[in-house]
Amino acid sequence: MNHLKWMGHSATIFDIQRNLRNDPQSCEVTLVAKGHSVRAHRFVLSSCSDLLRNLLVDVPMGQEATIVVPDIKGSLLDSVL
């Protein structure tokens, strides 16, 4: 069986994620914790957490959502993403 190998795949994926995260127009969700907020992509949050996927499933596509996370420090939001 032949396999297609993409050299630099990991670096390319990280670059795409970094560019998407820095593009506020494509972020549909705002996470808020203790006075700190971070914009995020619905797809990324949904793919990383069943809880977030269940919260976001009822939000119509194209509509923005705000999720308050009261139990963590605001400075940790960046680390989570």
C-alpha positions as CSV (number, residue, x, y, z in Angstrom):
1,M,0.0,0.0,0.0
2,N,1.3,3.4,-0.9
3,H,1.2,6.3,1.6
4,L,1.3,9.9,0.9
5,K,3.7,11.7,3.3
6,W,3.4,15.5,3.8
7,M,6.7,16.9,4.9
8,G,6.3,19.6,7.5
9,H,2.7,18.6,8.2
10,S,2.8,19.5,11.9
11,A,4.4,22.9,11.3
12,T,1.8,23.7,8.6
13,I,-1.1,22.8,10.9
14,F,0.3,24.9,13.7
15,D,0.7,27.9,11.3
16,I,-2.9,27.5,10.1
17,Q,-4.1,27.3,13.7
18,R,-2.1,30.4,14.7
19,N,-3.4,32.4,11.7
20,L,-7.0,31.4,12.4
21,R,-6.7,32.3,16.1
22,N,-5.3,35.7,15.2
23,D,-8.2,36.4,12.8
24,P,-11.0,37.9,14.9
25,Q,-13.5,37.8,12.1
26,S,-13.5,34.0,12.0
27,C,-14.0,33.5,15.7
28,E,-17.5,32.9,16.8
29,V,-17.1,32.1,20.5
30,T,-15.9,34.3,23.4
31,L,-14.6,32.5,26.5
32,V,-14.7,34.7,29.6
33,A,-13.0,34.0,33.0
34,K,-12.5,36.5,35.8
35,G,-12.2,39.6,33.7
36,H,-10.2,38.1,30.8
37,S,-11.7,37.1,27.5
38,V,-10.4,35.0,24.6
39,R,-12.0,34.6,21.1
40,A,-12.1,31.1,19.7
41,H,-13.4,29.0,16.9
42,R,-16.5,27.0,17.4
43,F,-15.0,24.1,15.5
44,V,-11.9,24.0,17.6
45,L,-13.8,24.1,20.9
46,S,-16.3,21.5,19.7
47,S,-13.6,19.1,18.6
48,C,-11.7,19.4,21.8
49,S,-14.5,19.1,24.4
50,D,-17.8,17.2,24.5
51,L,-19.1,19.7,27.1
52,L,-18.4,22.7,24.8
53,R,-19.8,20.8,21.8
54,N,-23.0,20.2,23.8
55,L,-23.2,23.9,24.8
56,L,-22.6,25.1,21.3
57,V,-25.0,22.7,19.4
58,D,-28.0,24.9,20.2
59,V,-26.4,28.1,19.0
60,P,-27.3,28.7,15.3
61,M,-24.4,28.8,12.9
62,G,-23.3,32.3,12.2
63,Q,-24.4,33.5,15.6
64,E,-21.8,34.4,18.2
65,A,-21.7,32.8,21.7
66,T,-20.2,33.8,25.0
67,I,-19.2,31.1,27.5
68,V,-18.4,32.1,31.0
69,V,-15.9,29.8,32.8
70,P,-16.1,30.8,36.4
71,D,-13.7,28.3,38.0
72,I,-10.4,29.2,36.3
73,K,-8.1,32.1,36.3
74,G,-8.5,34.4,33.3
75,S,-4.8,34.2,32.5
76,L,-5.2,30.4,31.9
77,L,-7.6,30.9,29.0
78,D,-4.7,31.6,26.6
79,S,-3.0,28.4,27.8
80,V,-6.1,26.4,27.3
81,L,-6.3,27.4,23.6
